[in-house]
Amino acid sequence: MRILLIEDEKYMAEAVAQVLRKNNYTVDLAHDGEYGLDCALSAIYDIIILDIMLPKMNGLDVLKSLRREKIATPVILLSAKGETEDKVRGLDTGADDYLPKPFKTEELLARLRALGRRKGEIIPEGILSYGDIELNPNTLDVYCGKKTYKLTLKESQLLELLMNMKGMVISKNYIIEKLWGFDGEAEDNHVEVYISFLRKKLAALGSTNTIQTIRGLGYMLKMVKEE
C-alpha cells in the first residue's frame, strides 16, 4: 500500500514515515500544500495522511481540490487543534477519518488498516486472497495450500497490486509509480525482474495463478481454473 504523508513538520513526518515503512507501507512525503496536492492528483496513492495547517495551501483547500477533481483516495486529516469544528469541517469537506495531534502511531496504523478494509482491499484477517493463493502484506508471506513462501518487500507490494487489480492489465509505468514513486530511478527492466521473481515463486508454490504479459500494455494476474 502506498501512502502520501503531507506534513510540514519535517521531523515528525520523517518519524511517522519510518514507522510506516517498518510496517511495510511505501511512503512519500510532501511538506507543503501545493506540492502535496500535485502528488495527490497523480491518483497513485492508496491513502493520504493530510495535515490541516500547511504552508502555501492549507489541508482543507488541498482536500477540496482533490474532491473537485474527482480524486476519491481516502484521506486521514491531522490537526494539532483537536477541536470539534476542525473535525466537522474536515469530514464535511470529504475526509474519511480524522486524527488529532499528538497521536500514538499504533492508533494511526489501526486507522490505516480500517481504511484498507473499507476499500475492500483486505479482508478482516488482513489477508489478500485470489485463486489458490493468499498474501499477508504485513508479514510478506504468500500461501498456496500448505506451502508458504517469504517474499521481499517489493515482491509483496507488486503481488498486492496485482491481486487488488485482478483481471485488469497494469502498465509498467503504473507499477513503477506505485512501487518506486515519481522520484525513483526504476526503469522497465526493474519491473520485468520482479515479475520474473514472482512467477518463479508462484511456480515453486504450485499455484495455478499466472502473471500474464499483455504485449504492449503490461501485466495481469489471472486465475487458471483446474479442469
VOSELUM-854766 format. One line per 5 residues: for each residue x, y, z of N, C-alpha, C, O. Coordinates in steps of 0.1 Angstrom, whole numbers. Atoms other than C-alpha are relative to their C-alpha. Last residue first. Layout:
BEGIN
X:Y:Z:X:Y:Z:X:Y:Z:X:Y:Z  ...
% end
This chain:
BEGIN
11:7:6:-104:-288:-151:-3:-13:8:-12:-20:4  -4:14:3:-83:-266:-129:-12:-7:-6:-24:-5:-1  8:10:-6:-92:-229:-131:4:-14:-4:6:-17:-16  2:11:9:-64:-205:-140:-8:-11:7:-2:-17:17  2:13:-7:-67:-173:-121:-3:-10:-10:-12:-9:-19
11:7:4:-51:-144:-139:-1:-13:7:8:-20:10  0:13:-8:-28:-117:-127:-13:-7:-4:-24:-1:-3  13:3:-6:-24:-91:-155:1:-13:8:7:-23:3  1:13:-6:7:-74:-169:-13:-2:7:-20:8:10  -4:2:-14:15:-46:-192:-2:-14:4:1:-23:-3
9:-6:-10:2:-30:-224:5:-2:14:5:8:22  2:-14:3:25:-35:-254:-9:7:10:-11:19:10  -10:-7:8:22:-73:-252:-4:14:-3:-15:17:-8  9:-5:11:-1:-84:-224:9:9:-8:11:20:-5  -5:-12:7:22:-104:-202:-9:3:-11:-11:-5:-20
-1:0:15:3:-129:-180:6:14:-5:3:24:1  -1:-15:3:10:-134:-143:2:0:-15:13:-3:-20  -11:-4:9:-4:-169:-136:1:15:-2:-10:22:-1  1:-14:5:-24:-185:-109:12:4:-8:23:-1:-6  5:0:14:-23:-223:-108:-2:15:-5:-5:16:-17
12:-8:2:0:-221:-77:-4:-1:-15:4:-2:-24  9:9:7:25:-249:-71:-13:7:-3:-23:0:-5  11:3:-9:43:-229:-45:-10:-9:-6:-18:-15:1  -5:8:-11:75:-230:-66:-11:-4:10:-10:-15:16  -2:14:6:55:-218:-96:5:-9:11:1:-21:12
13:6:2:43:-188:-76:1:-14:-5:-7:-23:-1  4:4:-14:79:-182:-65:-14:-5:-1:-18:-14:7  -8:11:-5:92:-183:-101:-5:-5:14:-6:-17:17  5:12:8:64:-160:-114:7:-13:5:1:-23:6  13:4:-5:71:-135:-86:-4:-13:-7:-10:-22:-1
-1:5:-13:108:-133:-94:-13:-6:5:-13:-17:10  -6:13:1:101:-129:-131:2:-6:14:-1:-18:15  10:8:6:77:-100:-124:5:-15:-1:-1:-24:2  9:4:-11:103:-85:-101:-11:-9:-5:-16:-17:2  -7:9:-10:129:-86:-129:-9:-4:11:-9:-16:14
-2:13:7:105:-72:-156:7:-10:10:3:-22:11  13:6:0:95:-43:-133:1:-15:-5:-4:-24:1  3:3:-14:131:-34:-128:-13:-7:2:-14:-17:9  -7:13:-3:137:-37:-165:-2:-4:14:-1:-16:18  8:11:4:111:-10:-172:6:-13:4:-1:-23:8
3:0:14:130:16:-152:-7:-13:-3:-10:-21:6  3:12:6:134:25:-115:-4:1:-15:-9:11:-19  -9:2:12:152:57:-106:-3:-13:-7:4:-18:-16  -8:12:1:126:68:-81:7:-1:-13:4:6:-23  -14:-4:-2:113:104:-78:10:-12:-1:22:-10:0
-4:-8:11:79:96:-93:15:4:1:21:5:-9  3:-14:-1:73:67:-69:6:8:-12:14:3:-20  -12:-7:-2:90:33:-66:-2:16:1:7:23:5  -10:6:-9:62:9:-61:12:8:2:19:7:13  6:5:-13:31:28:-73:11:-6:9:10:-4:21
5:-11:-8:48:49:-100:-4:-5:14:-2:2:24  -11:-8:-4:68:20:-113:-4:11:9:2:13:20  -7:8:-11:38:-3:-114:11:8:5:14:9:17  9:-1:-12:18:25:-133:7:-8:11:7:-4:23  -1:-14:-6:46:29:-158:-7:1:13:-3:7:22
-12:-1:-7:48:-9:-164:2:14:7:7:15:18  -11:-4:8:11:-10:-172:13:1:8:13:2:20  -7:-11:-6:-14:-29:-153:12:3:-8:20:-6:-10  -14:-2:5:-40:-50:-171:6:12:6:1:23:6  -2:-12:8:-71:-58:-151:15:0:-4:24:-5:3
8:-1:12:-84:-92:-140:2:12:-8:-4:14:-19  2:12:7:-71:-87:-105:-9:1:-12:-20:7:-12  5:-4:13:-64:-51:-96:-1:-13:-9:1:-13:-21  10:-10:-2:-60:-58:-58:-7:4:-14:-18:8:-14  12:6:-6:-42:-90:-65:-11:10:1:-23:6:-1
6:9:10:-17:-74:-90:-13:-6:6:-23:-8:-2  6:-9:10:-10:-45:-65:-7:-9:-11:-18:-6:-15  11:-6:-6:-5:-70:-36:-7:9:-11:-20:9:-12  11:10:0:18:-91:-58:-13:6:6:-24:3:1  4:3:14:39:-60:-66:-11:-10:0:-21:-8:-8
7:-12:4:40:-49:-29:-5:-2:-15:-16:2:-18  13:0:-7:50:-84:-18:-9:12:-5:-21:10:-7  8:11:6:77:-86:-44:-14:0:6:-23:-2:-1  4:-4:14:90:-51:-34:-9:-11:-6:-18:-8:-13  10:-11:-1:90:-61:3:-5:4:-13:-17:5:-15
-6:-13:-4:108:-94:-3:-11:10:0:-22:8:-5  -4:-9:11:87:-125:-3:8:11:5:9:14:17  -3:-13:-5:86:-154:22:4:9:-12:14:6:-19  -12:-6:5:70:-185:7:1:14:6:-9:22:6  -2:-14:-3:44:-208:23:14:5:-5:23:-2:-5
-14:-5:2:31:-242:13:0:15:3:-10:22:1  -8:1:-12:1:-259:29:14:6:-2:22:6:8  2:13:-7:-23:-248:2:7:0:13:5:9:21  8:8:10:-8:-218:-15:-1:-14:6:9:-21:7  4:14:-3:5:-191:9:-7:-6:-12:-14:1:-20
10:4:10:24:-158:4:-3:-15:2:7:-23:4  2:14:3:42:-143:34:-11:-2:-11:-21:4:-10  -6:3:13:53:-107:34:0:-14:-3:7:-19:-12  -12:10:-3:45:-105:72:7:-3:-13:18:-9:-12  -7:-4:-13:22:-74:70:12:-8:2:23:-3:7
-9:-11:3:12:-79:33:8:5:12:18:11:11  0:-8:-12:-2:-114:41:10:12:-2:22:10:0  -11:-8:-3:-9:-129:8:-2:8:12:-13:14:14  3:-10:-10:-32:-158:-1:13:8:3:24:2:3  -11:-6:-8:-30:-180:-32:-6:10:10:-17:16:8
-5:9:-10:-54:-205:-48:11:5:9:18:-2:16  -2:13:5:-75:-180:-67:5:-9:12:-2:-10:22  4:1:14:-71:-146:-51:3:-14:-5:15:-18:-5  2:14:5:-69:-138:-14:-4:1:-15:-12:10:-19  6:-1:13:-55:-108:5:-1:-14:-6:8:-23:-4
-6:9:11:-50:-114:42:-7:3:-13:-20:4:-14  -11:-6:6:-56:-88:69:7:-7:-11:18:-4:-15  -12:6:-5:-79:-110:89:13:6:-5:24:3:-1  -3:-4:-14:-107:-86:82:12:-6:6:19:0:14  11:5:-8:-104:-89:44:4:1:14:15:4:17
-5:10:-9:-80:-65:26:-12:-6:8:-20:2:14  -12:6:4:-87:-44:-4:5:-12:8:12:-21:3  2:14:5:-123:-38:2:12:-6:-5:12:-16:-12  -2:0:15:-118:0:4:-3:-14:-6:-4:-15:-18  12:-8:6:-133:-1:39:1:0:-15:-10:0:-22
11:9:1:-107:-28:48:-13:6:-6:-20:0:-13  -3:11:10:-79:-6:38:-11:-9:-1:-15:-14:-12  3:-5:13:-95:23:57:3:-10:-11:-4:-10:-21  15:-1:1:-96:2:89:-3:6:-14:-13:1:-20  5:13:3:-59:-8:84:-15:0:-2:-21:-7:-10
-4:4:13:-49:28:81:-6:-14:-4:-10:-16:-15  9:-8:9:-69:38:112:3:-4:-15:-6:-5:-23  13:6:-1:-52:10:132:-9:7:-10:-18:0:-17  0:13:7:-18:21:120:-13:-6:0:-17:-12:-10  -1:-3:14:-26:57:131:0:-13:-8:-7:-14:-18
13:-4:4:-37:44:165:0:3:-15:-10:0:-22  9:12:1:-5:24:169:-14:4:-4:-20:-4:-11  -1:6:13:15:55:160:-9:-12:-1:-13:-16:-12  -8:12:-1:1:73:190:1:-7:-13:-9:-8:-20  6:13:0:-13:107:184:10:-11:1:22:-9:-1
-8:12:3:-4:143:191:-7:-13:1:-18:-14:7  -14:1:-5:-22:155:172:1:6:14:-6:15:18  -6:-12:-6:-59:149:164:14:-3:5:18:-14:9  -9:4:-11:-68:121:139:6:13:6:14:19:0  -6:-12:-6:-97:125:115:8:-5:12:3:-13:20
-3:2:-14:-111:100:90:7:12:5:11:20:-2  5:13:-4:-126:98:55:2:-3:15:-5:-11:21  -9:8:-6:-122:135:46:-7:-13:5:-19:-14:7  -3:13:8:-146:149:21:10:-9:6:14:-19:0  -8:-3:12:-151:186:30:3:-13:-8:5:-12:-20
10:-6:10:-179:177:55:7:3:-13:1:3:-24  9:11:5:-154:154:73:-10:5:-10:-13:-2:-20  -8:10:8:-128:182:75:-9:-11:-6:-7:-15:-17  -4:-6:13:-152:209:86:7:-10:-9:4:-11:-21  13:-1:8:-167:186:113:3:6:-14:-2:1:-24
4:14:4:-132:176:126:-13:1:-9:-13:-6:-19  -9:5:10:-120:212:126:-4:-13:-5:-4:-16:-17  3:-8:12:-151:224:145:9:-5:-11:4:-6:-23  12:6:7:-148:196:170:-2:7:-13:-6:1:-23  13:-6:-3:-113:208:180:-11:-6:-8:-9:-11:-19
9:10:-6:-82:186:181:-14:6:3:-20:0:12  10:-7:-8:-60:217:175:-9:-10:7:-12:-9:19  -5:-2:-13:-29:199:163:-11:6:9:-10:4:22  0:-14:-4:-47:187:132:4:0:15:1:-8:23  -7:-2:-13:-44:156:111:-1:14:4:-1:23:-5
-5:-13:-4:-68:145:84:7:1:13:3:-6:22  0:-2:-15:-70:110:71:6:14:3:17:17:0  -8:-10:-6:-79:109:34:-2:0:15:-13:0:20  3:-2:-14:-92:80:13:10:10:6:22:9:4  -9:6:-10:-84:85:-24:-4:3:14:-6:14:17
8:6:-11:-116:96:-43:9:-7:10:5:-14:19  -10:9:-6:-99:120:-67:-6:-5:13:-8:2:22  5:14:-1:-129:135:-85:11:-10:4:10:-22:1  -6:6:12:-110:168:-94:-4:-15:0:1:-23:-8  5:-7:12:-134:187:-70:5:-7:-13:-1:-7:-23
14:5:3:-126:160:-44:-6:7:-12:-14:1:-19  0:14:4:-89:167:-47:-14:-5:-3:-16:-12:-13  -5:1:14:-93:205:-47:0:-15:-5:-3:-18:-16  10:-5:9:-114:204:-16:4:-2:-14:-4:-6:-23  11:10:0:-89:182:2:-11:4:-10:-16:-4:-17
-5:11:8:-60:206:-7:-11:-11:-2:-13:-16:-13  0:-4:14:-81:235:5:5:-11:-9:1:-13:-20  14:0:4:-88:217:38:-1:4:-15:-9:-1:-22  5:13:3:-51:210:41:-14:-1:-4:-17:-9:-13  4:8:-12:-39:245:39:-7:-13:-4:-11:-15:-16
14:4:3:-20:258:8:-5:-9:12:1:-19:14  3:-2:14:14:276:7:-15:-3:-3:-21:4:-11  -4:-12:8:23:264:42:-4:-1:-14:-6:-12:-20  -11:1:9:3:237:60:3:13:-7:-5:22:-8  -8:-12:0:-21:235:89:13:-2:-8:22:-8:-4
9:-11:4:-47:208:81:9:13:-1:7:20:-11  0:-10:-11:-22:179:80:-9:12:-5:-9:15:-16  0:-14:3:-31:152:54:-1:9:12:-11:9:19  1:-6:-13:-25:115:55:3:15:-1:14:18:-6  -7:-12:-2:-34:102:20:-2:4:15:-13:5:20
5:-8:-11:-44:66:13:9:12:2:21:12:-1  11:8:-6:-40:42:-16:-6:8:11:-19:7:13  -1:4:-15:-18:66:-36:-13:-7:4:-24:-5:-1  -7:13:-2:-14:66:-74:0:-5:14:5:-16:17  10:11:-3:-41:93:-80:7:-14:1:1:-24:-1
-5:12:9:-15:116:-96:-9:-12:2:-9:-20:-7  7:0:13:-35:145:-81:4:-11:-9:-3:-14:-19  13:7:-2:-21:136:-47:-8:-1:-13:-15:-11:-15  -2:14:-2:14:145:-57:-13:-8:0:-14:-18:-6  -5:5:13:4:179:-71:3:-15:1:-1:-22:-8
11:1:9:-17:185:-40:5:-6:-13:-2:-14:-19  8:12:-4:12:177:-17:-12:-2:-9:-15:-13:-13  -7:12:5:34:201:-36:-8:-12:3:-9:-22:-5  0:0:14:9:229:-31:7:-12:-6:1:-18:-15  13:4:6:1:220:5:0:-1:-15:-6:-9:-21
9:-12:2:36:220:18:-12:-4:-8:-12:-15:-15  -1:-8:-11:60:193:32:-8:14:-1:-7:22:7  1:-14:5:53:164:10:-1:9:11:-8:6:21  2:-12:-8:65:129:18:-2:13:-8:5:14:-18  -6:-12:6:61:96:0:-3:11:9:-14:12:15
4:-13:-5:56:63:20:7:11:-9:19:10:-10  -8:-9:8:55:27:10:-5:14:2:-17:17:1  6:-9:8:40:6:38:10:8:-8:21:10:-4  1:5:14:57:-25:51:-9:9:-9:-14:4:-19  12:8:1:52:-19:88:-4:-3:-14:-15:-6:-17
-3:13:-8:88:-7:92:-12:-9:0:-11:-21:1  -8:8:8:79:18:64:4:-13:7:5:-24:1  9:5:11:50:32:84:8:-10:-9:4:-20:-12  8:10:-6:73:37:115:-9:-7:-11:-10:-19:-11  -9:11:-4:99:55:94:-8:-12:6:-6:-23:3
-4:8:12:73:76:77:8:-12:4:6:-23:-2  12:8:3:60:87:112:2:-9:-13:-2:-20:-13  3:10:-11:94:98:123:-11:-9:-4:-11:-21:-2  -10:11:1:102:115:90:-2:-11:10:0:-23:7  3:7:13:69:135:91:10:-12:-2:6:-23:-5
12:9:-3:75:144:128:-3:-8:-13:-5:-20:-11  -5:10:-10:110:158:120:-11:-10:3:-9:-22:3  -8:10:6:97:175:89:5:-11:9:5:-22:5  -10:2:-11:68:194:105:9:-12:-4:6:-24:-2  -11:-10:1:52:204:72:10:-1:11:21:4:10
-2:-5:-13:30:173:68:12:9:0:23:5:-5  -1:-14:2:15:157:37:1:7:14:-9:9:20  1:-8:-12:20:120:40:3:14:-3:15:18:-6  -5:-14:1:12:101:8:-2:7:13:-13:8:18  5:-10:-8:8:63:13:7:14:-3:19:14:-4
-8:-12:1:14:34:-10:-8:12:7:-19:14:4  8:-12:0:0:0:0:9:12:0:18:13:8
% end
